[in-house]
Amino acid sequence: MSFLKLELELAYQNDTLAFFWIEKGHRWLGLWETDKVDTPYQPSLRHIALSIDIKDIENAKDWREGKGIQIKTAFGFPPEKQPLILPNSPQAHATFYFQDPDGNSLE
């Protein structure tokens, strides 16, 4: 299972869905089987943003590199320019972008 590469623990599974713990007991990721898999890419459908403390962003970068997960170009910024700071309102945030094994955008 590709989520084992991300070291996410399976919380629940049945024939058409699976939930993986992001933070055990607090946050999980739900994935459903669907016939909509061929829907063209749209960030609102296939973009997931995860939150970590700013002090952990370098550790996250090292973790991702250790897993062989490549940063992708985002907002015109190539991988070598990330993490980048986005001045979004109401607050700026540091971020980098990569794809899960199914091509979904993770931030």
NORDAWO-V85340 format. One record per pair of residues at least 4 apart in sequence whose C-alpha atoms are under 7 Angstrom apart, sorted by the first residue. I is the first residue (numbers start at 0). J is the second residue. Records with the same first field share a line. If there is no record, write none. Layout:
I->J ; J
This chain:
1->100
2->6 ; 7
3->7
7->19 ; 20 ; 21
8->19 ; 20
9->18 ; 19 ; 20
10->18 ; 19 ; 20
11->17 ; 18
12->16 ; 17 ; 18
13->17
15->31 ; 32
16->30 ; 31 ; 32
17->29 ; 30 ; 31
18->27 ; 28 ; 29 ; 30
19->27 ; 28 ; 29
20->26 ; 27 ; 28
21->26 ; 27 ; 28
22->26 ; 27
40->45
41->45
42->46
45->103 ; 104
46->103 ; 104 ; 105
47->104 ; 105 ; 106
48->105 ; 106
49->106
51->55
52->56
55->59
56->60
57->61
58->62
59->63
60->64
61->65
62->66
63->67 ; 68
64->68 ; 69
69->97
70->78 ; 95 ; 96 ; 97
71->77 ; 78 ; 96 ; 97
72->76 ; 77 ; 78
73->77 ; 96
76->80
81->95
82->93 ; 94 ; 95
83->93 ; 94 ; 95
84->91 ; 92 ; 93 ; 94
85->91 ; 92 ; 93
86->90 ; 91 ; 92
87->91
94->106
95->106
96->104 ; 105 ; 106
97->104 ; 105 ; 106
98->102 ; 103 ; 104 ; 105
99->103 ; 104 ; 105
